[in-house]
């Protein structure tokens, strides 16, 4: 055990904490999580050398806790900000419930969307976005980065042919249009079922250090279009109506005639962003969860190919059509097995 961790636990907890600490399985980041017990209570210890990211998480936790109790509470932080302890929210994520029994998991989506909309509207006035990690806004700059990561880590990795000049032109126009989307508020950025814990039948939100200011539909899209969750299209429509009604109650002017267009832009942006992530984390870094998600991510594209907005981006639409073909999944499998 790292002596730094032992010293930190000695300062703030009893010997029981040192005796019971165990490393938990890792996710998609370099951050490590440990569980330990003290005074008949379990806690989570987080360890990361990314101090800027840690400071953002800690600052956001303090600010979000004023809005919702359904996030982890922070207890102790090391002087160098590389270690901190927080609430133990258990081991069951919303994705675990979806994978086991979707019908039973459906009940969680409604309180999740209630909380999501409340946080998005309230946090935009309380969060200090200057404390955001790396970038304060989900705007043209970040969307362009996501689109090019999709190009480099997915299209290039599996060898998809395309007209680079035309695709760059589409990317630039798409990102410019994305910049204009409304309504805006606090965006978790990676609001998906692996980042929602279920404890005592109550959903809790984690992993929000990437939060920034941007179009709120992006989070909603991230949840219902998560590839591995593979939600039925009719359930997505039901959740779409539920969330839009919730947003309308919070701000009667938020849902306009252009809201469907904003939603579709967020769907396209998110689906391409996650394919870029699957290319990096799965095809290149060989992390199993991301490899397993690729086929679901490609299958999602079939539901968006007829979106009217794609008429404005002919090369991008052409690529999406190519990615929908069975040959593309064969290319992916060859890359994985080769």
C-alpha positions as a Markdown table, in Angstrom:
| # | Residue | x | y | z |
|---|---|---|---|---|
| 1 | Unk | 0.0 | 0.0 | 0.0 |
| 2 | Unk | 1.2 | 3.5 | -0.9 |
| 3 | Unk | 2.7 | 5.1 | 2.2 |
| 4 | Unk | 1.1 | 8.4 | 1.3 |
| 5 | Unk | -2.3 | 6.8 | 1.4 |
| 6 | Unk | -1.5 | 5.2 | 4.8 |
| 7 | Unk | -0.4 | 8.6 | 6.2 |
| 8 | Unk | -3.5 | 10.3 | 4.9 |
| 9 | Unk | -5.8 | 7.7 | 6.5 |
| 10 | Unk | -3.8 | 7.8 | 9.8 |
| 11 | Unk | -4.4 | 11.6 | 9.9 |
| 12 | Unk | -8.2 | 11.3 | 9.4 |
| 13 | Unk | -9.4 | 7.8 | 10.3 |
| 14 | Unk | -8.7 | 4.9 | 12.6 |
| 15 | Unk | -6.5 | 1.9 | 12.1 |
| 16 | Unk | -9.6 | 0.1 | 10.8 |
| 17 | Unk | -9.4 | 2.2 | 7.6 |
| 18 | Unk | -5.8 | 1.0 | 6.9 |
| 19 | Unk | -6.7 | -2.6 | 7.7 |
| 20 | Unk | -9.7 | -2.7 | 5.4 |
| 21 | Unk | -8.7 | -0.6 | 2.4 |
| 22 | Unk | -9.1 | -2.4 | -1.0 |
| 23 | Unk | -8.5 | -1.2 | -4.6 |
| 24 | Unk | -11.7 | -1.1 | -6.7 |
| 25 | Unk | -11.7 | -2.1 | -10.5 |
| 26 | Unk | -10.7 | 0.8 | -12.7 |
| 27 | Unk | -12.8 | 2.6 | -15.3 |
| 28 | Unk | -11.9 | 4.7 | -18.3 |
| 29 | Unk | -9.5 | 7.1 | -16.5 |
| 30 | Unk | -6.2 | 6.9 | -14.6 |
| 31 | Unk | -7.9 | 7.7 | -11.3 |
| 32 | Unk | -7.9 | 5.0 | -8.7 |
| 33 | Unk | -10.7 | 4.3 | -6.2 |
| 34 | Unk | -10.4 | 2.4 | -2.9 |
| 35 | Unk | -13.0 | 1.3 | -0.4 |
| 36 | Unk | -12.4 | 1.2 | 3.3 |
| 37 | Unk | -14.3 | 1.0 | 6.6 |
| 38 | Unk | -14.2 | 3.1 | 9.7 |
| 39 | Unk | -16.6 | 3.2 | 12.6 |
| 40 | Unk | -19.0 | 0.7 | 10.9 |
| 41 | Unk | -19.2 | 3.0 | 7.9 |
| 42 | Unk | -17.7 | 2.5 | 4.4 |
| 43 | Unk | -16.0 | 5.2 | 2.4 |
| 44 | Unk | -14.4 | 5.7 | -1.0 |
| 45 | Unk | -10.9 | 7.1 | -1.3 |
| 46 | Unk | -10.0 | 8.6 | -4.7 |
| 47 | Unk | -6.4 | 9.0 | -5.8 |
| 48 | Unk | -5.3 | 11.0 | -8.8 |
| 49 | Unk | -2.2 | 13.1 | -9.7 |
| 50 | Unk | -4.3 | 15.3 | -11.9 |
| 51 | Unk | -4.5 | 18.1 | -9.4 |
| 52 | Unk | -6.4 | 20.5 | -11.7 |
| 53 | Unk | -9.1 | 17.9 | -12.4 |
| 54 | Unk | -9.3 | 17.1 | -8.7 |
| 55 | Unk | -9.8 | 20.7 | -7.8 |
| 56 | Unk | -12.6 | 21.1 | -10.3 |
| 57 | Unk | -14.4 | 18.0 | -8.9 |
| 58 | Unk | -14.1 | 19.2 | -5.4 |
| 59 | Unk | -15.3 | 22.7 | -6.2 |
| 60 | Unk | -18.2 | 21.4 | -8.3 |
| 61 | Unk | -19.1 | 19.0 | -5.5 |
| 62 | Unk | -19.4 | 21.8 | -3.0 |
| 63 | Unk | -21.4 | 24.0 | -5.4 |
| 64 | Unk | -23.7 | 21.2 | -6.6 |
| 65 | Unk | -24.4 | 19.9 | -3.1 |
| 66 | Unk | -26.2 | 23.2 | -2.5 |
| 67 | Unk | -28.7 | 22.2 | -5.3 |
| 68 | Unk | -29.0 | 18.4 | -4.9 |
| 69 | Unk | -28.1 | 15.8 | -2.2 |
| 70 | Unk | -27.7 | 13.2 | -4.9 |
| 71 | Unk | -24.0 | 13.5 | -5.4 |
| 72 | Unk | -21.1 | 12.2 | -3.3 |
| 73 | Unk | -20.3 | 14.2 | -0.2 |
| 74 | Unk | -16.6 | 15.1 | 0.3 |
| 75 | Unk | -15.0 | 14.5 | 3.7 |
| 76 | Unk | -11.2 | 14.9 | 3.7 |
| 77 | Unk | -8.8 | 16.2 | 1.1 |
| 78 | Unk | -5.0 | 15.9 | 1.2 |
| 79 | Unk | -2.9 | 19.0 | 1.3 |
| 80 | Unk | -1.6 | 18.4 | -2.3 |
| 81 | Unk | -5.2 | 17.6 | -3.6 |
| 82 | Unk | -4.2 | 14.1 | -4.9 |
| 83 | Unk | -6.3 | 12.2 | -2.3 |
| 84 | Unk | -9.8 | 12.7 | -1.1 |
| 85 | Unk | -12.5 | 10.7 | 0.6 |
| 86 | Unk | -16.2 | 10.7 | -0.3 |
| 87 | Unk | -19.5 | 8.9 | 0.2 |
| 88 | Unk | -19.6 | 5.2 | -0.7 |
| 89 | Unk | -22.4 | 5.0 | -3.2 |
| 90 | Unk | -22.0 | 1.2 | -3.6 |
| 91 | Unk | -21.2 | -0.8 | -6.7 |
| 92 | Unk | -24.4 | -0.8 | -8.7 |
| 93 | Unk | -24.7 | 1.6 | -11.6 |
| 94 | Unk | -27.8 | 2.3 | -13.6 |
| 95 | Unk | -26.1 | 0.4 | -16.5 |
| 96 | Unk | -26.0 | -2.7 | -14.2 |
| 97 | Unk | -29.7 | -2.5 | -13.7 |
| 98 | Unk | -30.4 | -1.9 | -17.4 |
| 99 | Unk | -28.2 | -4.9 | -18.4 |
| 100 | Unk | -30.0 | -7.2 | -15.8 |
| 101 | Unk | -33.6 | -6.1 | -16.3 |
| 102 | Unk | -34.5 | -3.1 | -18.4 |
| 103 | Unk | -38.1 | -3.1 | -17.4 |
| 104 | Unk | -37.2 | -2.8 | -13.7 |
| 105 | Unk | -34.6 | -0.2 | -14.5 |
| 106 | Unk | -37.0 | 2.1 | -16.4 |
| 107 | Unk | -38.5 | 3.5 | -13.1 |
| 108 | Unk | -35.1 | 5.2 | -12.4 |
| 109 | Unk | -35.1 | 7.3 | -15.5 |
| 110 | Unk | -37.9 | 9.6 | -14.4 |
| 111 | Unk | -36.4 | 10.9 | -11.1 |
| 112 | Unk | -33.0 | 11.0 | -12.9 |
| 113 | Unk | -34.5 | 13.4 | -15.6 |
| 114 | Unk | -36.2 | 15.4 | -12.9 |
| 115 | Unk | -32.9 | 15.9 | -11.1 |
| 116 | Unk | -31.0 | 16.5 | -14.3 |
| 117 | Unk | -33.2 | 19.3 | -15.5 |
| 118 | Unk | -33.2 | 21.0 | -12.0 |
| 119 | Unk | -29.4 | 20.9 | -11.8 |
| 120 | Unk | -28.9 | 22.1 | -15.3 |
| 121 | Unk | -31.0 | 25.2 | -14.8 |
| 122 | Unk | -30.0 | 26.0 | -11.2 |
| 123 | Unk | -26.3 | 25.2 | -11.5 |
| 124 | Unk | -25.8 | 27.6 | -14.4 |
| 125 | Unk | -26.2 | 30.4 | -11.9 |
| 126 | Unk | -24.2 | 28.9 | -9.1 |
| 127 | Unk | -21.3 | 27.1 | -10.7 |
| 128 | Unk | -18.2 | 29.1 | -11.2 |
| 129 | Unk | -17.3 | 27.9 | -14.8 |
| 130 | Unk | -13.9 | 29.6 | -14.4 |
| 131 | Unk | -13.1 | 26.6 | -12.2 |
| 132 | Unk | -13.9 | 24.2 | -15.0 |
| 133 | Unk | -11.4 | 21.6 | -15.9 |
| 134 | Unk | -9.5 | 22.6 | -19.1 |
| 135 | Unk | -12.4 | 24.5 | -20.8 |
| 136 | Unk | -15.5 | 26.4 | -19.6 |
| 137 | Unk | -17.9 | 25.9 | -22.5 |
| 138 | Unk | -19.3 | 23.2 | -24.8 |
| 139 | Unk | -19.0 | 25.2 | -27.9 |
| 140 | Unk | -17.5 | 25.1 | -31.4 |
| 141 | Unk | -14.0 | 24.5 | -30.2 |
| 142 | Unk | -14.8 | 21.4 | -28.2 |
| 143 | Unk | -17.2 | 20.0 | -30.8 |
| 144 | Unk | -14.5 | 20.4 | -33.5 |
| 145 | Unk | -12.1 | 18.5 | -31.2 |
| 146 | Unk | -14.7 | 15.7 | -30.7 |
| 147 | Unk | -15.3 | 15.5 | -34.5 |
| 148 | Unk | -11.6 | 15.3 | -35.3 |
| 149 | Unk | -11.1 | 12.7 | -32.6 |
| 150 | Unk | -13.9 | 10.7 | -34.3 |
| 151 | Unk | -12.0 | 11.1 | -37.6 |
| 152 | Unk | -8.5 | 10.2 | -36.2 |
| 153 | Unk | -9.3 | 7.5 | -33.7 |
| 154 | Unk | -12.2 | 5.8 | -35.4 |
| 155 | Unk | -12.4 | 6.5 | -39.2 |
| 156 | Unk | -8.6 | 6.5 | -39.7 |
| 157 | Unk | -8.0 | 3.6 | -37.3 |
| 158 | Unk | -10.4 | 1.2 | -39.2 |
| 159 | Unk | -9.5 | 2.7 | -42.6 |
| 160 | Unk | -12.6 | 4.3 | -43.8 |
| 161 | Unk | -12.2 | 6.3 | -47.1 |
| 162 | Unk | -13.6 | 9.8 | -47.4 |
| 163 | Unk | -13.0 | 13.2 | -49.0 |
| 164 | Unk | -11.0 | 15.0 | -46.3 |
| 165 | Unk | -11.5 | 18.5 | -47.6 |
| 166 | Unk | -15.3 | 18.0 | -47.8 |
| 167 | Unk | -15.4 | 16.4 | -44.4 |
| 168 | Unk | -13.5 | 19.3 | -42.8 |
| 169 | Unk | -15.9 | 21.7 | -44.4 |
| 170 | Unk | -18.8 | 19.8 | -42.9 |
| 171 | Unk | -17.2 | 19.6 | -39.5 |
| 172 | Unk | -16.6 | 23.4 | -39.5 |
| 173 | Unk | -20.2 | 24.2 | -40.4 |
| 174 | Unk | -21.6 | 21.6 | -38.0 |
| 175 | Unk | -19.6 | 23.0 | -35.1 |
| 176 | Unk | -20.6 | 26.6 | -36.0 |
| 177 | Unk | -24.3 | 25.6 | -35.9 |
| 178 | Unk | -23.8 | 23.6 | -32.7 |
| 179 | Unk | -22.5 | 26.8 | -31.1 |
| 180 | Unk | -25.9 | 28.5 | -31.5 |
| 181 | Unk | -28.0 | 25.7 | -29.8 |
| 182 | Unk | -30.4 | 26.6 | -27.0 |
| 183 | Unk | -31.3 | 26.3 | -24.2 |
| 184 | Unk | -28.0 | 26.4 | -22.3 |
| 185 | Unk | -27.1 | 25.6 | -18.8 |
| 186 | Unk | -24.8 | 23.3 | -16.7 |
| 187 | Unk | -23.8 | 20.2 | -18.8 |
| 188 | Unk | -22.3 | 17.2 | -17.0 |
| 189 | Unk | -20.6 | 16.3 | -20.4 |
| 190 | Unk | -20.6 | 12.5 | -19.8 |
| 191 | Unk | -24.1 | 12.0 | -18.3 |
| 192 | Unk | -24.5 | 8.2 | -19.0 |
| 193 | Unk | -25.7 | 5.2 | -17.0 |
| 194 | Unk | -22.2 | 4.2 | -15.9 |
| 195 | Unk | -21.9 | 7.5 | -14.1 |
| 196 | Unk | -25.2 | 7.1 | -12.2 |
| 197 | Unk | -25.1 | 5.0 | -9.0 |
| 198 | Unk | -28.2 | 3.4 | -7.5 |
| 199 | Unk | -28.1 | 3.2 | -3.7 |
| 200 | Unk | -31.2 | 2.5 | -1.6 |
| 201 | Unk | -33.3 | 2.8 | -4.8 |
| 202 | Unk | -32.1 | 6.4 | -5.3 |
| 203 | Unk | -30.0 | 7.5 | -8.2 |
| 204 | Unk | -26.8 | 9.5 | -7.5 |
| 205 | Unk | -24.6 | 11.3 | -10.0 |
| 206 | Unk | -20.8 | 10.9 | -10.1 |
| 207 | Unk | -17.9 | 11.8 | -12.5 |
| 208 | Unk | -19.0 | 15.4 | -13.2 |
| 209 | Unk | -15.6 | 17.1 | -13.2 |
| 210 | Unk | -15.9 | 17.6 | -16.9 |
| 211 | Unk | -18.9 | 19.8 | -16.4 |
| 212 | Unk | -19.2 | 23.0 | -18.3 |
| 213 | Unk | -21.7 | 25.5 | -19.8 |
| 214 | Unk | -23.5 | 24.4 | -22.9 |
| 215 | Unk | -26.7 | 23.1 | -24.6 |
| 216 | Unk | -28.6 | 21.1 | -21.9 |
| 217 | Unk | -30.0 | 18.6 | -24.4 |
| 218 | Unk | -26.5 | 17.1 | -24.7 |
| 219 | Unk | -26.7 | 15.5 | -21.3 |
| 220 | Unk | -30.2 | 14.1 | -22.0 |
| 221 | Unk | -28.9 | 12.7 | -25.3 |
| 222 | Unk | -25.9 | 11.2 | -23.5 |
| 223 | Unk | -28.2 | 9.3 | -21.2 |
| 224 | Unk | -30.8 | 7.9 | -23.6 |
| 225 | Unk | -28.5 | 7.2 | -26.5 |
| 226 | Unk | -25.7 | 5.5 | -24.5 |
| 227 | Unk | -24.6 | 2.7 | -26.9 |
| 228 | Unk | -24.4 | -0.2 | -24.4 |
| 229 | Unk | -27.6 | 0.7 | -22.7 |
| 230 | Unk | -29.4 | 0.1 | -26.0 |
| 231 | Unk | -32.7 | 1.6 | -25.0 |
| 232 | Unk | -35.7 | 0.8 | -27.2 |
| 233 | Unk | -36.7 | 3.6 | -29.6 |
| 234 | Unk | -40.2 | 3.8 | -28.1 |
| 235 | Unk | -38.8 | 4.3 | -24.6 |
| 236 | Unk | -36.5 | 7.0 | -25.9 |
| 237 | Unk | -39.5 | 8.8 | -27.3 |
| 238 | Unk | -41.3 | 8.5 | -24.0 |
| 239 | Unk | -38.3 | 9.9 | -22.2 |
| 240 | Unk | -37.9 | 12.7 | -24.8 |
| 241 | Unk | -41.5 | 13.9 | -24.1 |
| 242 | Unk | -41.0 | 13.6 | -20.3 |
| 243 | Unk | -37.8 | 15.5 | -20.2 |
| 244 | Unk | -39.0 | 18.3 | -22.6 |
| 245 | Unk | -42.1 | 18.7 | -20.4 |
| 246 | Unk | -39.9 | 19.0 | -17.3 |
| 247 | Unk | -37.7 | 21.6 | -19.0 |
| 248 | Unk | -40.8 | 23.5 | -20.1 |
| 249 | Unk | -42.1 | 23.6 | -16.5 |
| 250 | Unk | -38.8 | 25.0 | -15.2 |
| 251 | Unk | -38.6 | 27.6 | -18.0 |
| 252 | Unk | -41.7 | 28.1 | -20.2 |
| 253 | Unk | -39.5 | 29.8 | -22.9 |
| 254 | Unk | -36.9 | 27.0 | -23.0 |
| 255 | Unk | -38.7 | 24.7 | -25.4 |
| 256 | Unk | -39.2 | 26.4 | -28.8 |
| 257 | Unk | -40.0 | 25.3 | -32.4 |
| 258 | Unk | -36.2 | 24.9 | -32.8 |
| 259 | Unk | -35.8 | 22.5 | -29.9 |
| 260 | Unk | -36.1 | 19.4 | -32.0 |
| 261 | Unk | -33.3 | 20.7 | -34.2 |
| 262 | Unk | -31.1 | 21.3 | -31.2 |
| 263 | Unk | -31.8 | 17.8 | -29.9 |
| 264 | Unk | -30.8 | 16.3 | -33.2 |
| 265 | Unk | -27.6 | 18.2 | -33.3 |
| 266 | Unk | -26.8 | 16.9 | -29.8 |
| 267 | Unk | -27.6 | 13.4 | -30.9 |
| 268 | Unk | -25.3 | 13.5 | -33.9 |
| 269 | Unk | -22.5 | 15.2 | -31.9 |
| 270 | Unk | -22.7 | 12.7 | -29.1 |
| 271 | Unk | -22.8 | 9.6 | -31.2 |
| 272 | Unk | -19.8 | 10.7 | -33.1 |
| 273 | Unk | -18.0 | 11.7 | -30.0 |
| 274 | Unk | -18.4 | 8.3 | -28.3 |
| 275 | Unk | -17.3 | 6.5 | -31.5 |
| 276 | Unk | -14.1 | 8.6 | -31.3 |
| 277 | Unk | -13.8 | 7.5 | -27.6 |
| 278 | Unk | -14.4 | 3.9 | -28.5 |
| 279 | Unk | -11.7 | 4.1 | -31.1 |
| 280 | Unk | -9.1 | 5.5 | -28.6 |
| 281 | Unk | -10.1 | 3.5 | -25.5 |
| 282 | Unk | -11.2 | 0.4 | -27.4 |
| 283 | Unk | -9.3 | -0.1 | -30.7 |
| 284 | Unk | -6.1 | 1.5 | -29.6 |
| 285 | Unk | -5.9 | 1.1 | -25.8 |
| 286 | Unk | -7.8 | -2.2 | -25.9 |
| 287 | Unk | -10.1 | -1.6 | -22.9 |
| 288 | Unk | -12.9 | -4.3 | -22.9 |
| 289 | Unk | -15.9 | -2.1 | -22.1 |
| 290 | Unk | -15.2 | 0.2 | -25.0 |
| 291 | Unk | -14.6 | -2.6 | -27.4 |
| 292 | Unk | -17.9 | -4.2 | -26.4 |
| 293 | Unk | -19.7 | -0.9 | -27.0 |
| 294 | Unk | -18.6 | -0.4 | -30.6 |
| 295 | Unk | -21.2 | -2.5 | -32.3 |
| 296 | Unk | -23.9 | -0.7 | -30.3 |
| 297 | Unk | -22.5 | 2.6 | -31.2 |
| 298 | Unk | -22.5 | 1.8 | -34.9 |
| 299 | Unk | -26.1 | 0.4 | -34.7 |
| 300 | Unk | -27.3 | 3.7 | -33.2 |
| 301 | Unk | -26.4 | 5.5 | -36.4 |
| 302 | Unk | -29.3 | 3.7 | -38.2 |
| 303 | Unk | -31.7 | 5.8 | -36.2 |
| 304 | Unk | -30.2 | 9.2 | -37.2 |
| 305 | Unk | -29.5 | 8.8 | -40.9 |
| 306 | Unk | -32.8 | 10.4 | -41.8 |
| 307 | Unk | -32.3 | 13.4 | -39.6 |
| 308 | Unk | -33.1 | 16.5 | -41.7 |
| 309 | Unk | -30.0 | 18.4 | -40.4 |
| 310 | Unk | -27.7 | 15.9 | -42.1 |
| 311 | Unk | -28.8 | 17.2 | -45.5 |
| 312 | Unk | -26.5 | 20.1 | -44.7 |
| 313 | Unk | -23.5 | 17.9 | -44.3 |
| 314 | Unk | -23.3 | 15.6 | -47.4 |
| 315 | Unk | -19.8 | 14.1 | -46.7 |
| 316 | Unk | -20.6 | 13.4 | -43.1 |
| 317 | Unk | -23.9 | 11.8 | -44.1 |
| 318 | Unk | -22.0 | 9.6 | -46.6 |
| 319 | Unk | -19.6 | 8.5 | -43.9 |
| 320 | Unk | -22.5 | 7.6 | -41.5 |
| 321 | Unk | -24.1 | 5.5 | -44.3 |
| 322 | Unk | -20.7 | 3.7 | -44.8 |
| 323 | Unk | -20.4 | 3.1 | -41.0 |
| 324 | Unk | -23.9 | 1.5 | -41.0 |
| 325 | Unk | -22.9 | -1.2 | -43.4 |
| 326 | Unk | -22.0 | -4.8 | -42.2 |
| 327 | Unk | -18.6 | -4.4 | -43.8 |
| 328 | Unk | -17.7 | -1.7 | -41.3 |
| 329 | Unk | -18.2 | -4.0 | -38.3 |
| 330 | Unk | -16.1 | -6.6 | -40.1 |
| 331 | Unk | -13.3 | -4.0 | -40.4 |
| 332 | Unk | -13.7 | -3.3 | -36.6 |
| 333 | Unk | -13.4 | -7.0 | -35.7 |
| 334 | Unk | -10.4 | -7.4 | -37.9 |
| 335 | Unk | -8.7 | -4.5 | -36.1 |
| 336 | Unk | -9.6 | -6.0 | -32.8 |
| 337 | Unk | -8.4 | -9.4 | -33.6 |
| 338 | Unk | -5.5 | -8.4 | -35.8 |
